[in-house]
Amino acid sequence: MAKWISRIVKWALGTTVLLLVLGWMVLAAPFFSNFRAGVVEAVLSEQIGQPLYVKGDVSVFPGRISRIMVAGVTIPSEDVSGTNLAELNLLELDLNLVALLNRRVDLNNLTVDGLRLNLLTQADGSTSWTPRNRFPNPEIETKVDAQTIAPDSPITENGGILDFLRHRTVSFTSVGLTVDDQVSGFSFIFSLNNLNLDQLDDGARLGITSLGSVNGQAFEIDGSYPTGAPFTTRAKFGELKLSFDGSAVPPERGGGFMGTLELDTGEFGDFLDVIGLERVLEGSGKLSANLTSQSGALNIANLSAVVDLAEGQQIMAEGSVENLLKADGFDLSFNARFHPEGHPPAPAKELKDLKLAGISAHIISAGQSLKFDDLLLTTNAFDQGLDQVGPVSIGRIRRTPIGQLALEDISLRVGPRERPYIVAKGNIRNLLQLNQLDLAGTLTAPASLVLKDLGDDVAKSFGGIKADFAVDDTQGFLSLNKLDAVTVNTDVWALKAHVALGNITDLDGLEFDFDLDIEDGALFLGSLKLEEVDTGPLEISASARGQGKDFSTTLGLAAGTSRLDASLNTTVSEGRPKIDGLIFSEQLDINDLKNAIAGVVQLGRIGEPDEVEELETEKPKVQPLILPKEEGKPTDLVDFEKLFLGSDLTVSIDIKQISGQQGVSSVSSELTAQEGQVQLGPLEVTYGGGYFNIEAKMDLLETPELLSVSGATSGWDFGKILDAVGLSIDAHGKLRGRFDVTGNRNSIKTFINSMYGSASISMSNGDVATSLLELAGLGIFPWLFSEELHQGYTDITCVVAPVRINAGNVTFDSVVAETASVQLVARGAVDWRQDTITLRAEPRRVGRPLARSAWPFDVTGKLSSPNFKLDVGGTRTKRTDGADDMPADRKPCVPDLQQLE
């Protein structure tokens, strides 16, 4: 019996030793390395929720808590073939064998060395990792979140690597993390000396610390995440500082977390370096917001962001976002000032000086797109307001291969949602510098947009304008590639236009064609509820071409049977522009001109209130698309003085025939500008028997504010002039005159009130159907027997009226009107600015200046309401030097008193 017991003991001991040897061989012998690797692969794959492979050796140091060392671990991507999600040189971990015997895997105290993690997003949106916890049922998601929060609860659903690491102590050394998103273009290269996940406070708190670099900038993070208590996170990227403090949301309130995010960029250029964008801006920025993450939604509240740039510009944003992950519920106020505070750019004097000074907008969601309410663009010349822009959708925001921030596949609408005025698509490939843009679309503008105050019937009759357009700045400057516009849904007017502009700022590469036809001017005005003027058919056409410094344009105006054409050509010779132009017409009918002017006057009355205003009913407010401000306008960009100083200009005017009045008339002149000397004329005009020869000059170098006008006129019928001023006196004679005046050219009113110089009017060999001049000079009884009284008219030998003009004050010493028997001499002053007149007129017999004047008279008082006083009894005069003899060769129309010897 003892022998059998001894044998059994020996066999048991031998079996035990054999099992121990076999167990040791399984755990440590190289022969069983593949077996050990397979076991580790299976266990870890189940724990992390995706395949894991061991390429190297697996060593086990048995014990109640066994230490396992694994070399050459890879975790391949499930969605991107040929790519590893993670690779590591060495993995060490503790395995609880007691828990394993109870069919529960308990791994802890992981040490990872030489980790290379690749978080890649392909251009098609596929990722190198497999997202977890994306349950369609929120209750399941809440269940998993609850398990994550409670460290002692058994996990029945795999939550992926992050959930696996959440409740374990992990130490990473020599970590490399690559985040490369080909959709957004952003790439982040992390090189971490260490990354530690420590279970603190008996596993009730997870601590995360790390040191290293990201994209070459120093990086560190320190986070504390206790179970059921507020957490804190501090991170630094170079000078950028980030903090996120908050707490978990209880499962009964939906789970997730909430907290306050604060970000200080430090030097903004360093921030751009960290995120891999071009360093095109310098300054600093701050951001704060309240974040709430729940059930697949990320809510942002109390957002406040301010970026102060180095040159004084500032960008601000405030508001909230209901769900950032789905780009839903945006409500943001945006303001950008592109100049130092209190120092806006100088007003633009020409188009190339135009600068964007600021942008402000209210950005709200419109479905899955954005809408810009009250968008205001401020420039240094004028402001333009767009009351509603949107919805705006952005296909994607990405970093380009050369480090620029781009908005791609932008789609925007301007105007009412149901019938937008503008529909466009395009890209902004350099958002930070607002360039590299391209935009193309259509504009459909109903006439009601600008004629809404005239009623729906007027707006409907004028139809609208439809246009296709495309703009970009691919050549380094903003270009209008095309703008083709036509009128639609109307018979009242017809417009066709084409515009292309290679460089908007300097008009390079210009193509412009414009044709406006109005078949019936009266119908056109009547449709606008204006007084109908029979202008006949109207046409306005224009064409312009510009390439480099050469520019040419033509303009055509037609009304009735008349047509006026103009052309302008600009070339550069020896660095100085030379401009040659022509204004030409074969025939210009005065009646056509009058009707066209009357039509323009009627158009100027659009929008004027009626004489009898009706009570307005409450109407819904209709906001216009564009609201120009009063402070400036685009036409302020034209500087004619600079044009005349910087170029040599010659424009000829040649109107062959002016018809519609008595006689055949014409106009001929020339406008020239040479080295600051500007001259118009001689302007020769013949009209109805009359003749003008006028010349205007400016010296822009010495006296740029002054305009001098001189000339002569003759051939004007004296009787027709009396009829025109309301004096129905039959008269005949030809007037002639000369003038030479200079004044401030700021405006017509300023010129008239500031001009100084001289003028004169004269007439000879005329007659007037009255003998009152004879009565005043001869007296009653000589007049009764005069030939003039019997024949019913008086022959006028001559009239001479020289005057001096000085800032509204006209003075004259010897205005003379002379007949065969009487010479009238007048002197005095008229001041139209002060509304005063002082005039003394004395008629006397010809050749007898010392005789008594029978009926001298005075005109005094206000020019607008003068007082006339007849000096009854007459007056006498004498020379102070005693001269009293009239020379034999007396000269007519020279005061006799001055001719005495």
BAKOL-744154 format. One record per residue (C-alpha): x, z, y. Coordinates in steps of 0.001 Angstrom, whole numbers, plus 500000, padded with zeros to 6 digits. Last residue first. Layout:
BEGIN
XZY...
END
This chain:
BEGIN
487433425497671842484332426076669759484482425163666043483930428697664666480659429070666570479510425734665214479586427118661647480958424297659450478149422351657801478854419227659930482236418789661617482404418282665402484775415496666450483992415711670164484881419401670213482219421966671234483302423928674329482632427703674703485817429612673793485839433057675481488180434757672959485449437088671742483216434130671050479584434554671998476195435141670374472556435146671479469457436612669893465806435776669315462634437090670888461042438227667612463634439182664980461606438529661815461963441267659176461733440713655423462019443814653120463330443243649599461741444429646309464150443817643396467057443404645771466154446695647350466405447010651088467222444300653612466364440704654607466840439953658316465486437117660511466481434905663445463615433064665182464618431307668399468395431679668216469558431757671830472300429293672711475979430125672156476143428074668932474936424893670663476305421971668615473225421807666336470377423861667702470243427356666346469143429239663164470339432845662648470237434482659179471132438144658494471207439439654909471609442908653359470499443274649743470573446220647310469947446757643577473111448864643090474330446661640232472817443547641811474758444031645046473916441318647618475842440967650876475489439464654324475913436288656342473658433393657262474158430372659526471301427923660105472150424688661964469282422746663543468726419220664917469936416683662354469580419317659619472084422017658554472168424866656050475272427095656362476291430218654440478996431731656589480117435266655890479094435791652239479379438859650007478351439294646381478769442784644841478399443028641070482028443791640331483499441639643128482082438220643996482882436175647107480475433506648331480636429972649781477211428413650545477319424906652082474157422880652715474132419404654225472278416914656418468877418030655296466163415599656442462996417484657270459534416627656061456035416029657375456739412922659543455148414456662651456733417867662258460169416353661562459992414122664650459832417164666877457186417534669585455662420753668290459167421980667351460358421759670913457387423946671900457674426545669135461400427264669075464233424976668115465951426876665281463085428676663533460662425792664071463183423255662777463704425340659624459925425517659250459709421712659125458594421407655500458735418742652758462470419072652114465144416434652419468567415673651039471688413937652243474165416649651310474251419702649046476678422586648480477131425648646275480223427880646286481815430444644042484528433103644240486219435745642125485366439046640432483566439854637226482793443431636192478994443485636006478665439979634587481443440528632018480054443891630920476601442376630361478045439481628382480098441859626251483692443117625964484918440103627939485877442015631091485689439659634067487236436716635926485482434212638206486161430699639553483141428708640676482303425286642105479023423677643086476956420551643479473329420054644373471702416636644700468840416177647101465077415962647254462298418373648073458561418799647617457879422495647834456164424315644972458518427301644969458192428806641443461863429054640452461684425918638293459902423961641026462683424765643506465236423649640884463331420439640330463413419693644067467159420232644367467986417784641560471284418729639878473973416044640098476945418348640294478813421156638546482321422554638804484558424818636835486073428227636311485789431057633758488446433740633319488158436278630519489895439663630664490528442275627935493710440664626600495484440805629966499198440156629344499403438919625728495811437877625085495737435654628169492228434252628171490807431057629642487422429362630126486900425879631606483637424295632697482731420760633813479001420459634106476925417383635021473284416825635875471291413645635405469110415153632677472102416666630867475775415835631020478109418487629650481900418506629855483678421587628594487228421407630000487482423263627960487944426490626123491389428022626497493226430793624673496851431651625475498225434086622871500813431718621439498512428686621508494743428935621192492617425845621876488882425146622193487955421560623106485048419937624914482423417175624933478693417498625337476220414643625835473124413702627798470812410696628127468281410927630924465089412880631161464642415272628279464259415025624501467670413632623699471220414971623510473686412313622416477269412236621237477843415926620679481617416287620400483292419674620285486967419809619282488571422920617792492318423513618106493870426801617017497472427904616655497523431205614781498396434892614983497241435701618487493897433891618197493115435447614809494246438884615971491815438648618877489090437418616532489301440524614341486675440211611570486384443450609551483558444753611747481380442195609962481293444540606936479240447141608788479880450562610210478414453933611162474799452912610631474832453355606857473858450568604473471250451480601814471355449118598845468859449062595994465876450095598054463838453160597166460095452746596892458259455913597906454777456019596468452195455299599104450152457677601188447941455715603482449147454549606840446816454724609800446722451339611442448984450401614295447645448163617020450487446222618589451990445649615165455282447345614331458433445187614200459650444608610626460353440931611071460512440185614805463951438594614611462476435895612402460204434932615298463171434571617628464894432385615011461830430148614889461796429856618689465480428884618573464717426192615969461777424940618025463877424719621184466692422929619332464284420445617768462780419849621211466243419350622692467046416661620143470661416553619012472066413207617993475364412037616558476540415595616149480010417060615787481848420369615855485444419734614797488239422019613676491997422282613326493672425590612494497440426018612237498741429162610588502331430150611435505090430411608798506783427183609759503495425294609403500609426866607526497358424942607109493775425669608098490950423136608226487558423642609871484503421405609843481202421451611718478050419409611455474911419407613621471790417504612656468634416615614546465492414866613288463639418084612462466247420808612107469563420294610335472628422537610263475759421611608311478924423648607857482264422596606426485248424683605369488936424307604714491693426805603905495380426535603111497311429805602831497066430021599047494090427956598062490854428093600008487754425932599812484538426292601779481136424617601787478067425233603871474552423882604090471611424951606213468479422823606172465217422983608070462189420696607788459810420640610746460281423332613383456571423599614056456500427286614961454058429557613135453773433052614532454934435489611881453166436718608747456284435988606662454431433198604865453553431833608306457232431605609184458024429548606059454884427432606433455896426597610007459419425749608887458212423291606259460673422038603642463061424931603986466336424079602262469327426398601896472531425029600393475699427044599879478979426126598208481974428430598159485201428161596178488001430425597308491308430659595443492775433146597926490287434901600189492804437675601066491092440744599573488788438938597133491576437148595294490566434224593072487164433897594689484311431922593187480960431403594894478115429013594096474820428871595949471432427217595655468518428295597798465048426780598020462316428069600292458551428369600373457900426899596926458741430113595049459215431457591506463023431300591492465793430952594077469252430080592820472569431913592491475890431182590781478548433846591301481779433107589495485272434380588805485158436954591569488695438269591465490116441734592138493885441807592149496570442219589476495858438917587723493440440529585224491365441941588063487910440960586855484530439714588107481709437669586561478341436691588026475075434979587112472382434899589782468600434948590106466927435175593478463287436027594134459780434755594637459077434247598351455303433952597868455262437216595880456989439193598621454479437980601191451487438802598963452905442229598073453017443367601680455329442964604644457072446328604093458293445180600648460309442320602114463814443440601097463368444333597403459995442605597311461923439317597329462776439970593685466449440359592765467610439257589325471360439707588992473077438726585781476178439934584012479931439987583737482462442765584290486203442929583736488452445787584766492197446273584705491973448762587575490580452170588462493957453966588381492900456670585931490384454349584263492819451674583169491005449369580729487679449339582519485441447137580386482411444882580682478682444402580480476117443767583193472387443874583921471488444000587607468050444177589220466510446174586386462917445477585320461579448309583101464349450767583993464053450184587730467361449313589387470909448860588129471734448453584457474994449120582686476782448288579447480399449322579011482071447955575870485337449734576576486360452595578850490150452794578811492761455508579387496225453934579565499174454726577326500568451269576494498781451102573120495461451821574860493871455277574769490195455158574034486716455840575326484132453934573322481014451818573581480074453280576941476396453163577864475033453152581410471310453530581964471711453155584708472483452947588384469829454305590705469943454956594432472922452716595013474430453510598403477038451484600257479195452991602969481113451022605587484621450260606835486924452957605435484940453002602196482393455367600665480591454470597432477429456510596891475632456769593532472275458439594096471371458604590392473871457370587803472279456963584364473963457537581018473138456172577579471826457576574281468414458147575828468927458154579584471230461074580273472106462205583774474973461600586203474472462492589871476990460538591907479686460731594550482561458347595170485150458415597926487482456575600290487638453144598633489921451069600810489460447875602863492695446845604579492645443398602900489232442722604434490269443155608040490139445860610657489675448668608160489079452054609747492069454367609180492020456226605870490363459662605877492412462693606947490164465769606930490794466459603258493564464235601931492272460880600620490517459597597498487689462133597456485781462163594155482461463867593556480496464112590320477342466130589657476521466339585965473366466564583863474081465046580431471483465756577721472905463753574810476378462459574034475764463132570314478716465488569910478369466670573513474930468100572912473008469634575830475617468804578467475910470806581705476856470554585371479805470350587721482494467736588378485198467527591039488011465073591856490345465701594797492888463600596665495550465397598707498645463405597699499537465714594798496135465540593145493670468403592969491529468160589823488470470422589671486160470985586697483125473271586446480819473258583443478188475976583543476837474968580116478209472867577272476273472638574000477922471406570802475364470455568129475813470136564367473734473211563570475182475424566310478228475316568590477833476944572002480387476382574764480455477944578258482662476004580625485792476238582761488200473552583920491235473547586188493510470768587374496868470263589012498737467477590798500468464248589831498864461009588657500285457856587035502022459510584092500773457027581535498713458693578812499969460340575616497838463496575595500856465694576286502317463341578896499030463290580800499084467093580824502657466998582119501485464770585003498749467281585788501283470039586438499497473179585268496518471909583276494588475176583451491766475321580920489106477962580390486568477899577555483918480609577296482286481343573961479614480645571384479675480418567607477731478985564673474747480648563025471086479847563732469895483126565202469316484760561775472799483615560835474367485696563627476233483715566322479970484269566174481757485466569273483633484207572278486951483710573994488646480339574382491827480161576421493944477150577287497155476875579290498859473561580070502460473990581225503838472617577936500847472847575628499855476525575550497148478219573471495239481496573579492217482178571388490044485288571279487278486424568931484297488715569416483204490769566377481377490097563086484518489220561147487575489304563373489152486064564642492346486629566649494252483624567918497752482972569244498887479400569780502149477815570879503275474345571907506309473029573796505975469372574805507550466535572775504228465074571663503265468527570424505883471217569957506450474343567912505235477911567603502238479252565715500065482309565368496679482806563674495194486233562950492162486646560698490338489959560904488418492021558376490955491412555613492164495001555494492655495065559285494606491830559241494584488753557016497371486636558486497380482875558994500865481899560129502113478550561426505841478088561786508435475801563330505654473388564169506135469703564950502809468301566089502507464552566804499302463705568652497917460167568851495030458919570965493850455325570549490181456365570483489331454294567406492901454252566065492897458055565952496293459436564948496687463179564461500064463799562805500981467324561801504485468357560731505053471893559561508487473414559002507163476764557854503584477704556989502503481223556052499034481869554655497009485042554164493606484078552865490012484314554038489771481210556268492183479133554189489606477989551633487010477445554367489439475163556170490376473319552964486842472339552075483543474242552131482979474476548386479580476020547616479099479225545661481409481355547724481320484960546584480857487380549481483760489647550291484954487705553325481567487577555101481819485078557933482433482076555711479521483008553497477202483083556478478398479673557571477643478331554087474078479688554220473548478376557757474514474923556563472052475177553675469280476249556104470118473338558438469166470816555691470924467486556106474178469152555130477463468133556663479519471107555499482575468964554694484264465955556280486557464019553911490007463524555340491993460307555861489219458987558052487102455819558151485975454721561635486681450996561185489813451271563366491153453963561007491173457670561785494182459620560535494735463347560064498100463305558312499590466677557306503276467029556393504111470479555078507785471314554542507231474883553382503970476551552438503645480215551508500273481390550240499582485082550073496276484672548213494471483080545260491561484689543396489904482490540777487023484210538994486430483814535253486793487529534601490140486754532977491059485046536282490191488196538200492608490107536031495207487365536436495152487559540264497211484575541360499727484865544231500957481705545944504057479605546603503959475949547668507088473898548220507853470426549565504441469656550978502368466517551438498944466205553013496220463630553615498247461077551741497636457405552464497636454466550062493866454187550164491988455720553083488737457434552001489771460093549484493127460722551139495771461957548722496739465624548548500386465840547499502423468740546125506157468404545406507099471873544202504817474679542971505789478343542742503363480827541204503607484577541597501420486509539171499409489496540314498991491453537077502320489953536173503814486629535258506372484787537384505204481207537111507119478039537925505643474579538516507955471569538855507443468480540976504736465834541462501752468189541642498493466476542595495451467681544572491961466130544446489239467530546766487222470714547185490010473071548191489414475556545368488491473039542680491581470950543439493661474143543398492544475107539897492767471630538375496154470811539911497552474180538882496463473638535278497897470123535239501185471291536730501491474001534043500943471402531305503393469003532934506020471758533071505537472706529405508901471314528234510604472795531278510004476273529853508569478806532299504888479554531829504262477719528565507664478839527219506913482436528202503553482195526486505183480670523393507776483434523405505079486027523908502985484420521224505969484374518897506758487972519745503167488912519060503114486902515851506333488528514740505021491963515585501785491257513769503611489783510764505954492762510644503035495168510958501162493343508213504257493389505958504754497094506509501091497766505745501403495730502570504475497682501476502795500969502330500000500000500000
END
